[in-house]
Amino acid sequence: MPGRIFDIQRFSLQDGPGIRTAVFLKGCPLRCRWCHNPESRSAEPQLAVFAERCTGCGECARVCPRQAHQVGEGCHAFDRALCEGCGRCAGACAFDALRLVGREWDEAEVLDLVERDRPYYERSGGGVTVTGGEPLAQVGFTTALLRGARRRGLHTCLETSGAAPARAFAAIRGLVDLFLFDLKATGEATHRRLTGASAGPILANLDQLLAGGAAVRLRCPLVPGVNDDDAHLRAIAGLAGRHPALEVEILPFHDTARHKHARYGSADPLPALASAGEDDRRRWCDTLRALGCARVLDGGAVHPVH
């Protein structure tokens, strides 16, 4: 069963224990205001435009069957509404100013790539992490990929927003060594405003995993002035208090995604917000520990928010 992937990162230290290979699947039902991977939202291939690399040669306009590119007088105009994602323009661009993001892989092809770094996994306690986007939006492929990884004796992580049907979690529950489960906001109205979706099913999936004894690391994207209020920190601490084995990892907001929005023709919903600073991170960690969180990890030292 093929899956649509927009990136595979080898030697990742950001997505679970040890050295890992992170497989990023396209498609996500959420629209988080701080999304770090806007290219992950759509399940379809998308054209990334690196305007700073364009020389105005016109090859993209020459090969585009939909006339989505117009080049002239030092100006390159691209109409995304006309683009059908065929990738011909990217293939014709000699300057890597155009790149088609998202292609289909089968699980064996992915796992053969993952296998190349097995010695690093064995020495570091690493393995493969399936992430996105929301990997359970492609539950069939994700299940096949995790099952194949298990057959090969690889440690498996699943990074999830929790925004998937309960049956999807039931299908993969026994194939995942560690769930990296995002908790994005507290309160139904706030969650809908910041992510575009209800919190109820997400929390129900989290409860189901914890009740079943799954190993879960709660990953908490924190954005200064947006979702780092006391109520949210207390809710995080409350979950950790009810589940003493639960690790809590804060993911501080980072503005490195700003340039990505321009590449994919999307508006940056937080254009004036700077990255969280060390003082923010220290305050969040200190507050959570004071509220009783025994196992708090500062992910800001390694990677930005998802």
Buried (B, 14 or more C-beta within 10 A) or exposed (E): EBBBBBBBBEEBBBBBBBBBBBBBBBBBBBEBBBBBBBBBBBBEBBBBBBEEEBEBBBBBBEBBEEEBBBBEEEEBEBEEEEBEBBBBBBEBBEEEBBBBBBEEBBBEEBBEBBBEBBEBBBEBEBBBBBBBBBBBBBBEBBBBBBBBBBEBEBBBBBBBBBBBEEEBBEBBBEBBBBBBBBBBBBBEEBBEEBBEBEBEBBBEBBEBBBEEEBBBBBBBBBBBEBBBBEEBBBBBBBBBEEBEEBBBBBBBBBBEBEEBBBBBBBEBBBEEBEBBEEEBBEBBBEBBBEBEBEBBBBBBEEBBBB
